[in-house]
Amino acid sequence: MPDDKTRIALIGFGAMARSLQASFYKSGNDFAVGAVLVPAEFAPAPNELGGLRLFHDVSELIDWRPSLVVECASHDAVRDFVPALLRNGIDTIIVSVGSLGDKMLLDNLELAANEGRSRLTAVSGAIGGLDVLRSARSAGLRSVAYTGTKSPKAWTGTPAADAVDLASLSQPTVIFKGNAEQAARLYPKNANVTAAVALAGIGFEATGVVLIADPHVTTNRHRVQAEGAFGSFSIELQNAPLPDNPKTSWLAALSIEEAIIRHFRFIDV
Ligand SMILES: NC(=O)c1ccc[n+]([C@@H]2O[C@H](COP(=O)([O-])OP(=O)(O)OC[C@H]3O[C@@H](n4cnc5c(N)ncnc54)[C@H](O)[C@@H]3O)[C@@H](O)[C@H]2O)c1
């Protein structure tokens, strides 16, 4: 049932997945989530599922023949489940874009999609401007730089906490300067946006990354600047949090919805 809008399945059932399900339910449009895949150790209580089918094993989900699977779980979930889905001809959207920093996994996903004649789509997530980078790169991009600014509290539990006394910062402070490969490794919670920028533009090695702890900000800020034959561009986002989960940007959840709607559209405008 490749175009059945009510046979969408999710991997994971956390903040993003629940926000998506609730949004489809509220909007009264033709889209509906029918099933979720969550390993037994992370499984939600049956009363939380509101009638959704629950699978623990990817082969059960493949047998259910979803029209589309949307990964809203983790890097491990992309590695563990998505190749099998693609190989079995099931189109898949992923939100854990940082997983694609693993070149072997990326190659494996491409092979699987080719074998299954299926399609993998990575959402733009919490970041924007990726269309510009993709369009501009064939004429040559000279530089792409990403700057991520969050409150000091948001950097606790990262290497920044060992280098700086986050609690006593009174000024914006650079906590990391390097490339996207190093940033994704040292700051995995930021890896989705840095990976999205690197993949759309000039790759992990060449993409510059600066991370800042700023005691004056209350939102997560993302800036992308690029220069090349096309000219130059700069974009800055100040993302509001998802109402049910302050750690996730609302825009990231909305980008999944948009990617699903586009997937089923005949006219892509
Ligand atoms: N692209 C972006 O800009 C962007 C932005 C925010 C979050 N994310 C990513 O989206 C994913 C989901 O975010 P969230 O806020 O919903 O997180 P969350 O922690 O609220 O929910 C994750 C869910 O996935 C389940 N899970 C964990 N490991 C799993 C596995 N191996 N297989 C299946 N299910 C598994 C958990 O039990 C939980 O239900 C994370 O990987 C996060 O890094 C991407």
The ligand as a Gaussian input file, in Angstrom:
#p B3LYP/6-31G(d) Opt

LIG

0 1
 N       17.193000      16.611000      13.025000
 C       17.068000      17.421000      14.068000
 O       17.230000      18.632000      13.960000
 C       16.689000      16.865000      15.416000
 C       16.236000      17.719000      16.430000
 C       15.902000      17.171000      17.655000
 C       16.032000      15.800000      17.882000
 N       16.492000      15.002000      16.880000
 C       16.655000      13.547000      17.077000
 O       15.395000      12.944000      17.054000
 C       15.402000      11.753000      17.828000
 C       14.135000      11.708000      18.699000
 O       14.057000      12.871000      19.516000
 P       12.978000      12.964000      20.703000
 O       13.049000      14.363000      21.211000
 O       11.676000      12.404000      20.265000
 O       13.658000      11.980000      21.766000
 P       12.968000      11.196000      22.990000
 O       14.092000      10.796000      23.881000
 O       11.849000      11.985000      23.565000
 O       12.347000       9.884000      22.302000
 C       13.108000       8.871000      21.713000
 C       12.251000       7.612000      21.661000
 O       12.966000       6.599000      20.940000
 C       12.980000       5.374000      21.686000
 N       14.226000       4.678000      21.374000
 C       15.458000       4.859000      21.855000
 N       16.330000       4.024000      21.250000
 C       15.609000       3.316000      20.357000
 C       15.933000       2.306000      19.423000
 N       17.185000       1.847000      19.310000
 N       14.937000       1.834000      18.647000
 C       13.676000       2.304000      18.729000
 N       13.293000       3.217000      19.621000
 C       14.270000       3.729000      20.423000
 C       12.901000       5.834000      23.143000
 O       12.364000       4.822000      23.949000
 C       11.942000       7.005000      23.027000
 O       10.611000       6.516000      22.972000
 C       16.732000      11.774000      18.607000
 O       17.667000      10.914000      17.956000
 C       17.208000      13.200000      18.451000
 O       18.630000      13.283000      18.442000
 C       16.785000      15.495000      15.645000

